[in-house]
Amino acid sequence: MDDRDRPLRAILFDRDDTLVVDVPYNGDPDRVSPMPTAADALRLVRARGLRTGVVSNQSGIARGILSADDVRRVNARVDEVLGPFDVWRFCPHGPDDGCACRKPRPGLVLSAADALGFAPAQLAVIGDIGADMGAAAAAGARAVLVPTARTLPDEIAAAPRVAPDLAAAVALLLGEPVPEGRAAS
C-alpha cells in the first residue's frame, strides 16, 4: 500500500489562530481563548478515534520574549481547555536560525509522527498560514488551511484544501458533511 493511501490516524493542529486566539508571544496561560468551533472539531476527531497533536513555531523564545517554560505553561492551559492532546511539539528557534523544525520545514510534523508511531502520510495538519501547509507537504502529510485575517491571499490560493473554520476543516478531512453555510474547497 502506498503511504498516500493509508487511512488517517491523527490530526496535528497549529496552536495560535488555529486552536486558540493568537496573542502575540503569549506567555500568560490566562490569555488562552479557544477559536470558534475548536471544541466541536476536537470532539469529532476524538469520537472518530484519531490521535491529536499540536505543532507550533514559538520564535518568542529565540527573541528572548518568552521562555520555554512560558510556552509549556500556555500549552498546558490549552490542554486544560481543549485537550488532552497526545503530542506537543514546538520550535523555539527564530526565522533565521536555519533549524529543521521551524515550519515550513518538516521537523515538527516528523517528530510528532514519530512520537505517535504513524507514518507522516497517516497524519493531517490544520493551520492558518502557508508555513503550516509547507510543513505538512514537506513531511508528506495531508493539510487543510483555515484562513484568518493574517493569512495571505497567495497562501490561500496555494493551499491543497481550504476550510472556513476548524470544524469544517475536520469534517473535510474525515469525509463528514461540512456544516451548512461553511463551504470548504
Salt bridges, closest charged atoms under 4 A:
ASP2 OD2 - ARG4 NH2 2.80
ASP3 OD1 - ARG6 NE 2.88
ASP14 OD1 - LYS103 NZ 2.82
ASP16 OD1 - ARG15 NE 2.85
ASP17 OD2 - ARG150 NE 3.41
ASP40 OD1 - ARG43 NH2 2.31
ASP69 OD1 - ARG72 NH1 3.11
ASP70 OD1 - ARG73 NH2 2.38
GLU80 OE1 - ARG77 NH1 2.86
ASP86 OD2 - ARG51 NE 3.29
ASP128 OD2 - ARG150 NH2 3.13
ASP132 OD1 - LYS103 NZ 2.61
ASP165 OD2 - ARG182 NE 2.92
GLU176 OE2 - ARG48 NH1 2.44
